[in-house]
């Protein structure tokens, strides 16, 4: 959790903050009973409190009263502890530790083997990671859990831009699944597409890290990909960046320049003796960000500027001088204050010359751990983190996505105008792609268990870099035969009609015997307009399967597309520039085969591929090859 020097200290402080009245009453009653007991033990038959004579009570009943009081206090504490235990999902987590999962073996798309195309004119990225910011805080009328919205301005920003929803009234958001539920784990999920699966993770990670400590050295992160494609990376926070391994993550995965509490003093943003909350408050964070962005934007290279807020951290948040006093609790006022500050910062960006070439991403890092929040919302409400993309590509699908924070990683890449073959990185799925997210495939309960469970693949590949367990892709001639399930799933694909296509063929649709076929268009191959991107080597180079060389290929027969649908790794997936039977139109969610024909067009979610491996070429420009070809 961002900035906290000790998670357990915060929990203890939060407990006493909320239970102080009961504890005070219990302590006073206990002291009174003990005083009365000792008075009786001394043989005083008449006991006075001032001028008032207290009623006579036998020692036996005094002892029983003391025992009953102690039992009551313990019972109340146990109940409060159990409520906190449920909020954190500790019971489910402990059960999952006894289980094992093949989730990674089947669905991990290794970024080292992914082909990613960036445009010549690369867009900047400003990535605002908001501490504990939830979609839950919006009002009931916009799909939130609150009677009145605490985040009206952020809600407006999301609905005016992209929250990956087709519902114009309700705000969409991301679920947080196992081992992604505190800040450094949330950052890992959103920039690596993986959970932070380590025993005693909060104790291991919630401390200041030495510079020599390695942070997931065998994983390719967002910063690695952007750095390898010409971006300058920056990270800013209002506390010591060394805490919880954040500085290690960003320095080792993208060579980020770090701005934190220490540099804020050096850069004279704050006074040397200024220290509040966990360093300095968000009011100064946004001023600091404006100052640095103004200078960064003068450079010729594209930039990735990531910043992490802190005022909305539990318990109760930090009320700065700008915070209103319009709600009944401090935490609500702090959330409303953060809503205003973040939206004001976005409006400032939109007034700058560099905005036209910049994508803004705003995301909550995880759900709030403040014990008040569950009391504000209905018991069965499904809490989600806040997420939106501003000034990114148009959302191409006609479906509201169900997604988790692990899906933010590839989504950010494609929000910059890049294309990922297969649409997946790590365990995440780009929300711009037609691939089904793991949450859409499994549902929350199952995915949460799988993410918490033990994984030999995670241990050997993610943590230790053993490339032998990475699923290999094959050249077309080595493609395995389809299973019955895969063939059935492919046969279940249903082609539907877009509203525009329906209007164009309205008269034909009046005929019940009319069979609609998607329109055929041919892409222009004259000037793809893409530079050759690379994917960095995080620590080892995987073997190249088959003769799948990727790169630019000249198609013998141009594909017939209603849109670009990159090939699904693992077989003869046509689309992109490889030719084949690629038909257009809009399709509803399907379960594609691991190999086999993946039809193009604009499609709604389908089941993710087994890996993000090396099959096919991209739809435009030069495609990123696996690391052994770029190292």
GIHUZI-V53885 format. One record per residue. RES is the residue in one small letter. NEAR is the number of other ideal C-beta (glycine too) atoms within 10 Angstrom. D_CENTER is the distance of its C-alpha to the mean C-alpha in Angstrom with 2 decimals. Layout:
# GIHUZI-V53885
RES/NEAR/D_CENTER
RES/NEAR/D_CENTER
This chain:
# GIHUZI-V53885
x/26/14.31
x/26/14.91
x/23/18.62
x/22/20.01
x/13/22.89
x/14/23.03
x/17/20.74
x/11/23.81
x/10/25.71
x/18/23.24
x/16/23.49
x/11/27.29
x/14/27.58
x/18/25.54
x/17/27.84
x/10/31.00
x/11/29.84
x/17/29.50
x/15/32.45
x/10/34.96
x/8/37.34
x/14/37.71
x/15/38.09
x/10/40.71
x/12/42.68
x/18/42.64
x/12/43.78
x/10/46.62
x/15/47.84
x/15/47.73
x/10/49.69
x/14/52.22
x/20/52.84
x/12/53.27
x/12/55.69
x/19/57.68
x/15/57.74
x/11/59.22
x/17/61.74
x/16/62.98
x/10/63.07
x/7/65.46
x/6/67.80
x/11/67.35
x/7/68.43
x/8/67.81
x/16/64.50
x/10/63.97
x/11/60.93
x/5/62.75
x/5/65.63
x/7/63.92
x/10/65.04
x/12/62.23
x/5/62.94
x/9/64.08
x/15/61.47
x/9/62.29
x/11/60.47
x/8/59.38
x/9/57.46
x/18/56.00
x/12/54.58
x/13/53.14
x/17/51.58
x/16/49.92
x/11/48.55
x/11/47.31
x/17/45.56
x/13/43.83
x/10/42.81
x/13/41.43
x/18/39.35
x/11/37.98
x/10/37.24
x/14/35.34
x/15/33.34
x/11/32.63
x/10/31.45
x/15/29.11
x/11/27.81
x/11/27.28
x/13/25.32
x/17/22.98
x/13/22.94
x/12/21.83
x/15/19.13
x/13/17.46
x/15/18.11
x/11/20.30
x/11/22.78
x/14/20.50
x/15/19.02
x/11/22.61
x/12/23.70
x/20/21.07
x/11/22.33
x/8/25.56
x/12/24.05
x/12/23.29
x/20/21.11
x/12/21.55
x/21/18.07
x/24/17.61
x/17/21.24
x/15/20.89
x/23/17.52
x/25/16.38
x/27/16.81
x/26/17.94
x/30/17.12
x/28/20.63
x/30/22.25
x/29/20.33
x/29/22.27
x/24/20.61
x/25/22.82
x/27/22.52
x/17/25.00
x/10/27.84
x/10/26.79
x/20/23.33
x/19/21.21
x/24/19.92
x/23/16.31
x/25/15.63
x/22/12.04
x/22/12.02
x/24/9.48
x/27/11.02
x/25/11.80
x/30/11.39
x/28/11.39
x/27/11.46
x/29/12.70
x/26/15.13
x/31/17.11
x/27/18.51
x/17/21.93
x/15/23.08
x/13/24.53
x/20/21.17
x/18/19.53
x/25/18.49
x/21/19.89
x/21/22.13
x/10/25.76
x/13/25.35
x/20/22.23
x/25/21.06
x/29/19.00
x/17/21.47
x/17/20.90
x/27/17.12
x/26/17.83
x/16/20.54
x/21/18.50
x/25/15.94
x/19/18.87
x/10/20.93
x/16/18.38
x/22/15.67
x/24/13.26
x/22/13.98
x/18/16.61
x/12/20.37
x/12/21.16
x/7/22.42
x/9/22.66
x/19/19.54
x/26/16.15
x/23/13.24
x/29/9.69
x/33/6.74
x/22/7.87
x/28/7.01
x/25/9.33
x/22/11.67
x/21/11.31
x/27/7.71
x/24/9.23
x/23/10.63
x/25/9.99
x/25/10.96
x/26/9.19
x/30/5.82
x/27/7.14
x/27/8.35
x/30/5.49
x/31/4.32
x/25/8.14
x/28/9.75
x/28/8.23
x/25/9.69
x/30/9.91
x/22/12.29
x/22/15.25
x/14/18.11
x/8/20.79
x/7/20.98
x/16/17.67
x/19/17.74
x/12/21.36
x/13/20.86
x/22/18.09
x/22/18.95
x/15/21.84
x/14/22.97
x/19/22.88
x/9/25.86
x/9/25.62
x/6/26.86
x/12/24.03
x/11/22.07
x/21/18.28
x/21/17.43
x/14/20.28
x/18/20.24
x/24/16.78
x/26/16.34
x/28/13.44
x/28/12.61
x/25/15.36
x/23/17.79
x/29/17.74
x/27/18.13
x/19/20.83
x/20/22.69
x/22/22.83
x/15/24.41
x/22/21.75
x/19/22.25
x/22/19.15
x/23/18.94
x/25/16.94
x/23/18.11
x/29/17.74
x/31/20.31
x/23/21.04
x/17/22.12
x/27/19.60
x/18/21.12
x/25/19.67
x/28/17.38
x/25/17.74
x/27/15.75
x/22/18.83
x/21/19.40
x/24/16.04
x/25/16.54
x/18/20.27
x/21/20.23
x/25/17.56
x/25/18.79
x/13/21.47
x/24/19.79
x/16/22.28
x/17/21.30
x/24/22.15
x/22/22.08
x/21/24.55
x/14/27.19
x/15/27.17
x/22/27.22
x/17/30.54
x/9/31.81
x/12/30.98
x/8/32.67
x/18/29.80
x/19/30.60
x/10/33.75
x/8/34.06
x/6/34.53
x/14/31.61
x/13/29.18
x/13/27.39
x/17/24.50
x/21/22.83
x/23/24.45
x/25/24.59
x/24/23.21
x/27/20.99
x/17/24.23
x/18/25.11
x/24/21.65
x/20/21.87
x/15/25.51
x/21/24.75
x/22/22.10
x/13/24.71
x/13/27.31
x/19/25.46
x/23/24.05
x/11/27.63
x/8/28.83
x/19/26.03
x/17/26.54
x/8/30.18
x/9/29.42
x/6/29.88
x/10/26.76
x/19/23.38
x/21/20.91
x/24/17.24
x/25/17.03
x/24/13.95
x/23/14.54
x/25/13.33
x/26/15.10
x/26/16.64
x/26/19.12
x/27/17.10
x/25/16.78
x/20/18.75
x/19/21.67
x/20/22.74
x/25/21.13
x/21/23.38
x/17/25.73
x/18/26.82
x/7/29.98
x/14/28.25
x/21/26.85
x/12/28.77
x/9/30.51
x/9/30.26
x/14/28.52
x/7/29.84
x/14/27.36
x/16/26.24
x/22/22.53
x/21/22.75
x/19/24.60
x/25/22.08
x/27/19.21
x/21/21.63
x/24/22.51
x/28/18.99
x/25/18.76
x/16/21.97
x/22/21.27
x/23/18.02
x/18/19.78
x/13/22.92
x/23/21.22
x/21/19.90
x/11/23.47
x/14/24.89
x/22/22.91
x/13/24.16
x/7/27.68
x/13/27.53
x/8/29.13
x/15/26.12
x/18/23.92
x/10/25.39
x/13/23.92
x/23/20.49
x/20/17.15
x/23/15.14
x/23/11.38
x/23/10.46
x/23/7.16
x/28/7.35
x/29/6.24
x/27/7.27
x/25/10.31
x/25/13.56
x/21/15.94
x/23/18.90
x/20/21.44
x/16/22.61
x/22/19.66
x/19/20.53
x/10/24.04
x/17/23.19
x/18/21.92
x/9/23.52
x/6/23.35
x/5/21.91
x/14/19.23
x/12/15.78
x/18/13.37
x/24/10.09
x/27/7.90
x/28/9.24
x/27/8.39
x/25/11.30
x/25/12.95
x/21/16.45
x/20/19.28
x/22/17.61
x/16/19.33
x/6/20.60
x/17/18.61
x/14/21.06
x/18/20.51
x/14/22.25
x/17/19.82
x/13/16.99
x/23/13.94
x/21/12.47
x/25/8.98
x/29/6.08
x/30/2.34
x/30/5.01
x/32/6.60
x/28/5.35
x/26/7.57
x/31/10.68
x/29/10.26
x/28/10.61
x/26/13.56
x/20/15.21
x/24/14.74
x/23/17.20
x/17/19.73
x/25/19.32
x/26/19.74
x/28/18.41
x/31/21.05
x/29/19.72
x/30/16.45
x/32/14.42
x/31/13.18
x/28/12.50
x/28/11.44
x/31/9.43
x/37/11.45
x/25/11.97
x/28/12.25
x/24/15.46
x/26/16.96
x/28/19.17
x/30/17.54
x/23/16.38
x/28/12.88
x/26/13.31
x/21/12.58
x/22/15.34
x/19/17.48
x/18/17.48
x/11/16.42
x/14/14.36
x/10/17.15
x/14/17.90
x/22/14.47
x/23/13.83
x/19/17.26
x/24/16.82
x/27/13.76
x/22/15.87
x/19/19.04
x/14/20.85
x/23/20.67
x/14/23.51
x/19/21.66
x/23/18.86
x/14/21.74
x/17/23.88
x/23/21.71
x/22/18.43
x/16/20.24
x/13/23.75
x/15/23.63
x/15/26.02
x/17/26.10
x/9/28.52
x/16/25.92
x/20/24.00
x/22/25.05
x/19/27.46
x/26/27.91
x/20/31.45
x/15/33.74
x/16/34.99
x/8/38.24
x/14/36.57
x/18/34.33
x/13/34.62
x/8/36.02
x/17/33.85
x/11/33.69
x/7/34.89
x/11/31.43
x/19/30.17
x/13/33.26
x/12/32.94
x/19/29.32
x/17/30.41
x/8/33.36
x/11/31.25
x/17/29.64
x/9/30.83
x/17/31.44
x/15/31.22
x/15/32.45
x/16/30.72
x/9/32.41
x/9/33.93
x/18/35.42
x/13/36.77
x/10/38.54
x/12/40.06
x/14/41.41
x/9/42.17
x/8/45.82
x/12/45.13
x/13/42.73
x/8/45.67
x/8/47.26
x/5/46.02
x/5/47.00
x/10/44.91
x/6/42.22
x/14/39.59
x/9/38.44
x/22/35.64
x/15/36.96
x/12/37.25
x/12/36.39
x/9/36.68
x/17/34.44
x/8/36.12
x/11/36.20
x/6/38.25
x/8/35.66
x/18/32.11
x/10/31.29
x/20/28.73
x/16/28.90
x/15/28.39
x/23/24.96
x/20/24.39
x/24/21.77
x/22/22.34
x/16/23.59
x/20/21.40
x/17/24.32
x/16/26.12
x/15/27.29
x/20/27.09
x/10/30.24
x/18/30.65
x/20/31.24
x/15/34.22
x/10/35.35
x/22/32.15
x/13/32.36
x/20/30.02
x/13/30.65
x/14/32.72
x/15/35.03
x/7/37.71
x/14/37.53
x/7/40.85
x/10/40.00
x/14/37.41
x/24/34.82
x/22/35.21
x/25/31.97
x/23/30.77
x/18/27.75
x/19/26.22
x/28/24.70
x/28/24.09
x/28/25.52
x/33/23.71
x/30/24.22
x/26/26.86
x/26/29.85
x/19/31.81
x/30/29.24
x/24/30.92
x/29/29.49
x/29/28.68
x/23/31.81
x/22/33.09
x/16/35.04
x/20/35.53
x/13/35.47
x/26/32.58
x/22/33.11
x/24/31.58
x/21/30.77
x/24/27.88
x/23/26.98
x/15/25.38
x/19/22.92
x/21/24.67
x/15/24.50
x/25/25.54
x/23/27.54
x/23/26.35
x/25/28.98
x/20/31.14
x/21/31.17
x/30/28.00
x/26/29.31
x/29/28.04
x/22/27.81
x/19/25.16
x/29/23.57
x/18/21.19
x/24/18.80
x/25/20.46
x/22/19.83
x/25/17.98
x/30/20.41
x/21/21.16
x/25/20.10
x/34/19.09
x/27/22.64
x/29/25.64
x/30/27.18
x/30/28.55
x/25/28.27
x/28/26.19
x/25/27.32
x/20/28.27
x/21/29.19
x/19/28.90
x/27/26.22
x/29/24.52
x/24/26.14
x/26/25.12
x/24/25.52
x/16/29.09
x/15/30.26
x/16/28.62
x/12/29.09
